Amino acid sequence: MERGEISFARMLALGAGYFGLVFAAGFALGTLRVVLLQPYLGPDASRLLELPFMVAISFFAARLIMRREGWVERMDALTIGLLAFILLLLAEMLIGSWLFRLPYSALLTDAMTPIGFLNLLAQSLLIVFPALVAGRERARS
C-alpha cells in the first residue's frame, strides 16, 4: 500500500469508531432533550435546538478519528464517513423498532417532515466530515 492507503478492514474499524462516538453522544443528548427540553419546547423545537450540537460533535469526532489514524486519502475518508452513516441509520432503525416499537418506515416518514429532513441532512454530514478533516490535515503536511 502507498502512503495514505488503508485496508477496508481498517476503514470499517474507523467508521465503526466514528459511528460509536457520534451515536453515544446522540443517545445521551437525545435522552436529555426528551426529558428536559421536550416537555417545555415541544418535539420540533427541542430537536432543532439539539441539531447544531450534534453537527459539532460529529465534526469533532471525525477530527479525533482522522487525527488518530494520520494521513488518509480523501476517498478512504469518504468511505469511513459513509460506513459511519450507514451504521447510524441501521442503529436508528433497530433502536426505533426494538425500543420504541416503531415500524422501519417511521424513519422514512420522519425524514419527509421539515425537521426530520434537517436531521437527516445533518446526519449525512457524517459522510463528508472525515474527508474535510483529511483535506485539512493534508494541507498542513
Secondary structure, DSSP 8 states (H G I E B T S, - for coil): --TT---HHHHHHHHHHHHHHHHHHHHHHHHHIIIIIHHHH-HHHHHHHHHHHHHHHHHHHHHHHHHHH-S--HHHHHHHHHHHHHHHHHHHHHHHHHTT---THHHHHHHTSHHHHHHHHHHHHHHHHHHHHHHHHHHH-
